[in-house]
Every structure is written in structure tokens, then in C-alpha cells.
């Protein structure tokens, strides 16, 4: 299936820096709660992610990640997820986060 460039532009993918990480023991599968600073126009938004195989609080704080910021909020148990942090599955289906290889300003839009 192909999409138009206008379809691509509907998905608002931004870069942000993880500023807080908390355990999410209520989640059905092991997960973490993340707070991501997406710059002054968007602010800090939260999400949960099943990324415990490769990531701990120590390696996530300060890491820049890509996130979809224009999905509607989604209730995950008692936690409201506001963004979708992006990643790819490894050969075992575990999430490997999508990031940048140089620091860029928070809130920058993917193009």
C-alpha cells in the first residue's frame, strides 16, 4: 500500500528528551512510565513503554527519542499515555528505541 506525502504529514513525529522514568508495576507486561520533554511548544508529555529488556532509568534519562505527538491520549490501566515513543523490534520482538545520533532541539519535527 502506498500513501501520499499529505498522509505522511498527518503523523506528527517529534524528538524529545526523556526527563523522568518510573516503574509501572500495574502494567500487564513489564513496562516503564516515561516523561518526555518535547520543547516549549508541546511541553512534557508522558507515556508507557514495554522496553525493560534493554533500558533502565539510568540509561533513559537524558536520551533523545522520537515520538508521535498527535494521537489521542490512551488510558493504560490507571495511567494516561499522551504520546507514542517509537522503536523497532529486534529478532526476539523486544523494542529498540528510535533516536537520533546527534543532539537536536527538543520538539523538532521529522521530515
Secondary structure, 3 states (H helix, E strand, C coil): CCCCHHHHHHCCEEEEEEEEEEECCCCCCCCEEEEEECCCCCCEEEEEECCCCCCCHHHHCCCEEEEECCCCCEEECCEEECCEECEEECCCCCEEECECCCCCCCCCECC
